[in-house]
Amino acid sequence: MFRLSHYMHELVAPSAPRRRRPGPVKPVVIWNLTRRCNLRCRHCYTTSADVAFPGELTHEQAMAVVEDLAGFRIPALILSGGEPLSRFDFFEIATRAREACRYLALSTNGTALVGETADRIAEIGFDYVGISLDGIGTVNDRFRGKEGAFAEALAGVRACKARGIKVGLRFTMTRDNGAQLPEMLDLCAAEGIDKFYLSHLVYAGRGDKNRGEDAERERSRTAIAFLVERAWAAIEAGEPFEIVTGNNDADAVWFLRWAEERFPPERIAHLRAALEAWGGNSAGLGVANIDPQGKVHPDTYWSGYTVGSVKDRPFTALWTGDDAMLAALRQRPRPLEGRCGACAYKAVCGGNTRIRALQLTGNPWAEDPACFLSDAEIGVEGTGERLDVSPFRGKRHDPVHRYA
């Protein structure tokens, strides 16, 4: 996840350099509690449906996972699905996880976040609730496979806000809904939503089957340009609204190049150091996934590769073991090939989303096909197949005199 607003603040008011703690990196764990879901989204990476799936963790096994994660002192736990609220013991898991974890988040479709359910979410004390929407009104309903899903999710947003819960919207962009990005940001403003997350499509689950819907590179460029403008406007206005993006770390490189046109060298040096400390794609290092059956993966989109199962060994033992793929993903630099291997910014983006390269070529180290930057922009002498146009068209801001 690229925290666009956070790194904009680093330009405005640079913080002290981040010191890396000794020992293994503790990952943010995304735990898919169940595959069951009341919706049927076209890009669902877990291929969920409203049926019972065999082999999911028992209550005892799930609670053992919570205790193991508590002992490992992970920085954050995200409870996801399917629709996590459809799991029979969700509230028992969430209550213990709140006691055990420093940061607890819920990733939901929002349609069940009303009444007593919303009350219990507030009582548990989730730090953040992310609700997925894929457009406005009928556009969202078509993507999510249920008439009325937009209205139900919006009711969930309002229920969270009414109870003082920090809430964000997650929007997965494809060619069929990309034009609604401005309307999604307008919705955030109208509803007082705290955070907006643009998710680029990843080729996993139904997302892999629907890869033909992936936004063209020019659309991705247009989207990040628009989000940078909106994020900067929020900072200039002193608004707390936060914008982040996910699953295309070329966004960070685009932002760095945007900043280079506007800020003095010392601020750019600080920004680049901060971005390299973040390191881009963190699958297998700063992010881990536990699926509904207890299988552990480098992240949520790597369902085809399993480190092991928490039914057999604790997550902690699996994550700190000698798995070859995890070891390769944790290398810096990674053993990247093609454009990604030659890229001048690979320390910033980490080679972007490796699972897309794997799905398309069978090679996890091949170039990410969704990188929207041209060869010239990333310092590669290539074939010219990528777009080679300036990303800095249109309205410009000149904040240098304010922050120099």
Buried (B, 14 or more C-beta within 10 A) or exposed (E): BBBBBBBBBBBBEBEEEEEEEEEEBBBBBBBBBBBBBBBBBBBBBBBBBBEEBEEBBEEEBBBBBBEBBBEBEBEBBBBBBBBBBBBEBBBBBBBBBBEBBEEBBBBBBBBBBBEEBBEBBBEBEBBBBBBBBBBBBEBBBBBBBBEEBBEBBBBBBBBBBEBEBBBBBBBBBBEBBBEBBEBBBEBBEEBEBBBBBBBBBBBBBBBBBBBEBBBEBEBBBBBBBBBBBBBBEBBEEEEEBBBBBBBBBBBBBBBBBBBBBBBEEEBBEBBBBBBBEBBBBBBBBBBBBBBBBBBBBBBBBBBEBBBBBBBEBBBBEBBEEEBEBBEBBBEEEBEBBBBBBBBEBBBBBBBBBBBBBBBBBEEBBBBBBBBBBBBBBBEBEBEEEBBEEEBBEEEEBEBEEEEE
